[in-house]
Amino acid sequence: MKPRHVGSSIAAFLAIAVLLALPARADNVTELIDQLKNNDSEKVRLAAAINLGKLGDDKAVLPMAKALLNDNDKGVRAACAVGLGSLVTAKTKSAIKSLVVANLKSAAANDDSDFVKTQAQKALDKITGASTTTTTTTSSTASSGGGAGGVYVNIGPMSSKTGGVGDPKFRALMVKVATQVMASKAGSMKTSWPGGLPTKSLLQQKGVAGFYVDGTLNELKVKTSGSGATISCKVSMLLADFPDKSVFGFLNGGASVTAGSSQSDQDLAGQDCVQAVIENLIGNKIIPTICSKVGGSCP
């Protein structure tokens, strides 16, 4: 068997599919609500939740409040929490607002995902007015371009749903690749801070805009055919501010890589697959989004 060339293999068989927001039009609301409630694909439901939060239509409040407690995907539940934090305002009917607050409290206390709990609490604080000052300060820092201090990006611990003994290896790989891509494509953005993690007050003092990036390996499949195999993987990533971790972006990517029949070759192909997706999402989506957020050009 010929040696496997990682770069050419990825270039030939990579099939990246990034899920971002759909066009935000008012006539999409009914369709998006139906997708959120009934679609079998978590990707479609996630896109629906994100867009409903952006459209600002009151009709989306109750469906999103229900999905917050009932959807089986944590990304969808988190997106609903974030969206509700924007949709529910002083103009929202008191009965609906009370229901949303109750659901957010339930999610913040009982959801299986710590990430969803965090987003629910942030939305709850925003609706009840507990974080008005914090939100204003964070927005001011981001819109100012991070001041003279630039940008700090905290890379999260990453996670994996594949359930195999290789999970720790994949998590470490995802962190490593994300850090390397940030260094190579956005060298002016810091991914480490002297003395440990910076506090919010320290970032503001230094004029630095803080962001948080984390990801999950959702799927890793091997399909054998003849003397070879195709390895496919799916990864989701989020982008938030730091240290508050208020999410403003969800992305999904997938790739396929060919491999030989040996286990070692397939293991390497799995790593290639995950690496390719992380490189694409960080380099082509997350870095430009950060640059856009801080009002500057990409390094």
Secondary structure, 3 states (H helix, E strand, C coil): CCCCCHHHHHHHHCCCCCCCCCCCCHHHHHHHHHHHHHCCCHHHHHHHHHHHHHHCCHHHHHHHHHHHHHCCCHHHHHHHHHHHHHHCCCCCCHHHHHHHHHHHHHHHHHCCCHHHHHHHHHHHHHHHCCCHHHHHHHHHHHHCCCHHHEEEEEECCCEECCCCCCHHHHHHHHHHHHHHHHHHHCCCCECCCCCCCCCHHHHHHHCEEEEEEEEEEEEEEEEEECCEEEEEEEEEEEEEECCCCCEEEEEEEEEEEEEECCHHHHHHHHHHHHHHHHHHHHHHHHHHHHHHHCCCCCC
